[in-house]
Amino acid sequence: MTGIIERFLVDTHLWIAGGAAGLVLFSQHALGLPIRGVPVALVAASTLLIYRFDGWVDADRPSRGVVPVVMALAVLIWSWGQAPQAVRWLVGLGAIPCVLYGSRWGGGDICLRQVPGVKPFFVTGALTVATIGVTVLWSSGEVTLSQLCRLSLLLGILLLSNVTLFDLRDERADRARQIVTLPVLFGPTLTRWGVAGLCLASCVGLALAGDVFIGTHAETAIVIALSSTAFCVGHLNPNGPRFRYAICVDGIPLLLGISAWMLPA
């Protein structure tokens, strides 16, 4: 039993799925919508399955067993059965580019991730659309376009920084696979400065804008998340244990989601 628990704890795909779940919870809170568990489960299960597929495609990044996959499939089927039609269309159609993005052609030598700069922005866009799209389409509450744009901007910055942190750790492996990420393109040092600057500039911008941008309590949570990401840029060792990296980087959006229960509406 101890071995099984440890196996789950070091599964980075589970931490990524947990981070996606946290973003859905935070989106519900930030948009003033009811906190619902089923859309959280749907996004988490879908995220885990997409990343598992990506792990299967890359032989040098083997996944950790089929038990999480079976559980994710069960959760996906359960949550899919309760999802509104619009959510099913979004998740179903959204899975197509994600699968194409992770696939390889020409005997495994060609993939979309090899297009310079595609990886961080594709992953950021896919997760932003999934978390906010599922949240809004599942709810009958009123959400303005201005709210959607502001939340999309903030989550986009956080996710881009999050994805780039993982790319910093995988810089050598991505270079060997000819996957041109930001660290491969600009080098680790310049990328670190860029991510830290982006996060801190966003915090300053939110402070200057006041609570009119996203709301006092949600703003406090996102500032803490961005500041924590900037701290990780400077203090997290890319060559350290993969589990430590996952719990620190993906733990930030997970804690952001937990704040949806802790902060007033």
N, C-alpha and C positions, 0 to 999 in steps of 0.2 A: 504493500500500500504506500509506504514511504517513497519507493522508487517511482510509482505512478504520479504521486503529487509533485515530486521534484521534476519529473519529465514535463508536466504541465507548466510548472513555474518558469522553466527556462525556454518555453516555446515562444519565440518572439512574435509569431503570427497571432497568438492569443493576446499579446500585449497590444499589437496593432489594432486588432478587433476591439479591444477594450477602449483604446483611444478614440476610435470611430464612434463607439457607443457614447462616450463622454461628450463628444461634440454634438451629438443629437440631443442629449439632455440639456446641454448648455443652450443650444439653438431654441429649444422649446421655452426655456426660461427667458432668454434675451428678447424673444419675440412676444412674450406675454401670453403664450399658449399653454394649455393644460399639459402637465407632465404625464406622458404615456409610455408604458414599458414596451408595448408590442413593436412600435416603429424602431425603438432602440435595438431590440432583438433582431429585427430584420436587417438593419444596416450592419450590425456586428457580425451576423452569420454570413451575409453576402461578402463582407470585407475579408473575413477569414478564408472563405472558399476561393476568392480571387487570388489572394496571396499564396494559398496552397497550390493553386494551379501554376502560378509563377515559379514556385519552388520546385515543382515537378519538371517544368520545362528546363530549368537550369540544373544540370546534373551536379554542379559543384556546390549547390545549396540545397541539400536534401531536407525534406520535411520530417517532422517528428511524429510519425505514426498516423494511423487512420482514425483513431478514436475521436479526436477533435473534429475531423471531417464528418464523421457519422453524426456527431452531436450537432454540428452546424447545419447539416442537411435537414435534420429533424426540426431544428428551430426555424430554419428557412421555410419549410413546408407549413409548419404551424402558423407562423406569422404571415406568410403569403396568403393563407386562407382567410385571414382577417383583414387584409389590406384593401383599401379602396381601389377601384379600377385604375385610377390615375397613377397611384403608387406602383401598381404592377407594371404598367406601361413604362414608367420611369426606370424601375429597377431592371426590367427585362431588356429594354433597349439599351440601357446604360451598360449592361454586362457585355454587350457585343464589342464595343471598342476596347473595353478592358481586356477581353480575351484575345482580341487581335493584337493589342499592344504587347501582351506577354508571350505571344506565339513566335515561333521561328520558322523560316522557310529556307528553301535552297540547301537542304541538308543541315539545317541548324546554323547557317552562316549569316542569315539575314533576319533582322527584327527591327521593329519601329523604335526600340530603345536606343538603337545605334545612331539615330538621327540626332545631331548635336543639339543639346539643350532641351530635348523633348521630355525626358524622364521627369525632372522635378515639376515642370508646369503641367504635364498630363496628370500625374498623381495628385497634385494639389487641386486641379480643376475637378477631377473625378470625385474626390472625397468631399470637396465643397458642395458640388451639385447634389451628391447623394445625401449628405447630412441635412442640408437646408431644404432641398427639394422634398425629401420624404417627410420631413417635419411639417412643412407647409401644406403639402397635398393631403396629409393624413388628418389635418385639423380643419374644422369649419370656422375657426376664428378669423377675424379680419387682420390682414397684414398688408402694410403699404409697400410700394416699390422702394421708397426711400429706406425703410427698415431693412428690406432684403439686400439692397446695395451696400449699406453700411456693415451689416453682419457678414456679408460675403467678403468684403474687403478685409475685415479683421481676421476672420477665419482663414482666408487665403494667405495672409501674411504669416500667421501662426503655422499653418500647414507647410508652406514653402520653406520656412525655417526648419521645421521638424524634418521634412524630407531631406533637406540639404545636410542636416546633421548626420543622418544615416549615410548619405552619399560621401561625407567626409570619412566615415569609418570604412566604407567600401571602395575608397578611391583607387587603391591598387588593383583590386579585383575587377572593378569597372573598366579601368584602363586596359587590363589584359583581355577583357571581353569586347573591347572597342565600343563601350557604352559611354558616350560623352556627356557626363554630368557637369554641374558647375565646378566642383573641385577639380575634375579632370581638365576642364576648359581654362580655369583661372588659377588653379593651384590652391592647396589647402589654406595657406596663410591669408591670401586675399579673400577667399571665400569666407573664412572665419570673420574677418573684419566686416565684410558685407552683411552677413547674417546678424551679427551683433549690432551693427549700425542700424539695420532695418528695424529690428525689434525695439531698440531704445528710442529711435526716432518716432516709432508708432506710439510708444508710451508717452512721449513728450506731446505728440499731436493730440492724443486723447485728453491729456491734462489741460491743454490749451482750449480744446473744444468744450470741455465740461460735460455734464451729464446729458446734454441735448443730443449727443452723438448716438449713444446706445442705452443710456440709463445708468444711474449711479452704481447700483450693485453689480450689474453685469460688467460695467466698465472696470470696477475694482478687480473682478475675477480675471478679466482678459489682460489687464496690466500686470497682474501677478504672473500669469502664464507666459506673457512675452518677456518679462524680466527674468523668469526662471530659465527660459530658452536661451537668453543672452548669457546667463551665468553658465549654462551647460557648454556653450560654445567655447568659453575660456577655460573651463575646469574639467570637462569630461574627456578622458583619454580615449581616443579612437581605437587604440590598440588594446584596450582593456577587455574584460569579459563581455561577450555579446549580451548576456542576461542583464548585466549592470547598465549597459547602454540602453537596452530596451525599456527597463523599468524607469530610468531617468527621463528619457526622451518621450516615450509613449505614456509615461505616467503623468505628464503635464496635461494633455487633453483629457485624460481619465479623471484627474482631480478637478479639472475645469467643469466636467459634467457633474461630479459630486457636489460642487458648489451650487448647483441648481436646487438641491434640497436644503442647503445650509443658509443661502442668502434669501432675504425677503423678496417678494415679487415686485 
